[in-house]
């Protein structure tokens, strides 16, 4: 995984995959214990997935503390570039 400068603000948009695997899972695992970090879920998460567990805001995920902020917002996957850019701003 590419390294990031942890002293600079950073926003990463990635497909959640319900946090089951891939970059979203790797980043979540790396950053979940730090309260300066946050995750925003942009839609439905299936019961039994890590994403759904995180949305329920337990104090721990496995052996790690969940200190990052957790938010859920409604966001359509059918937005175009202009709409997505407006949303981010």
Residue pairs with C-beta under 8 A, 6 or more apart in sequence:
1 23
1 26
1 27
4 10
11 88
12 23
12 27
14 22
14 23
14 24
14 27
15 22
15 24
16 24
16 41
16 42
16 43
16 45
16 51
17 24
17 25
18 45
18 46
18 49
18 50
18 51
18 52
19 25
19 28
19 49
19 50
19 51
19 54
20 49
20 50
20 51
25 50
28 39
28 50
28 54
29 64
31 37
31 68
32 39
32 61
32 64
32 65
32 66
32 67
32 68
33 64
33 65
33 66
33 67
33 68
34 67
34 68
35 67
35 68
35 69
37 67
37 68
37 69
38 68
38 69
38 70
38 71
39 54
39 68
39 69
39 70
39 71
40 71
40 72
40 73
41 51
41 54
41 55
41 70
41 71
41 72
41 73
42 72
42 73
42 74
42 75
43 74
43 75
43 77
45 51
45 52
45 55
46 52
50 61
53 61
54 61
54 66
54 70
55 70
55 72
57 66
57 70
58 66
59 65
59 66
60 66
75 87
79 87
